Amino acid sequence: MPTGVHLRDARQQLFDAAERVLLRDGPNGLTSRAVTDEAGCAKGVLHRHFADFDAFLADLVVDRAAQLETQASALRESAGTGTVTDNLTGALTALFGPIPVAIIPLITFRDELRARLRQAMPGGGIAILAQATTAISAYLREERELGRITAGADIDSLTLSLVGGGHLLFADRDPGPPTTAAVNKLVTAVVAGVERQPA
């Protein structure tokens, strides 16, 4: 591989290449060589921008977790509109898209990566799940304040059920993501006792 290939935004191109490798080959296929080959650059390019491969992976996860904030904001803004069930169904589908779902096992099986993430961000150990948990919890609290969820609703337990159940639904990537109907069925079961139906 030639060393003189210039990358305009090397970090972003390396992140995008890592994403493609992760989706195609899974966490076991994600190596520094696979990333630089996918990006079309020399292996040294990665090491010029990152102290080591775990530092690269930590920055990748932090970058991708930050992108989830768009979905989290959209969910918070949906409070008081539509139905709680439909809003949560859409949110779980967005929050557990292909990239977040592919990143979770990467974090799970790399101790050094988890350690770095704990230092880099709040709730960092399993960053993607922490982001989803924060988003769902904030949304449910807002809906409770608006009276669309019962006042006594246990937000923490609802959040754990939705995030844990959502992750399990989406984690089985074969033959593809769950249908909207399957996600809606999970959400309906979780919020059935607390969602107030419009008069």
Secondary structure, 3 states (H helix, E strand, C coil): CCCCCCCCCHHHHHHHHHHHHHHHHCHHHCCHHHHHHHHCCCHHHHHHHCCCHHHHHHHHHHHHHHHHHHHHHHHHHCCCCCCHHHHHHHHHHHHCCHHHHHHHHHHHCCHHHHHHHHHHCCCHHHHHHHHHHHHHHHHHHHHHHCCCECCCCCHHHHHHHHHHHHHHHHHCCCCCCCCHHHHHHHHHHHHCCCECCCC
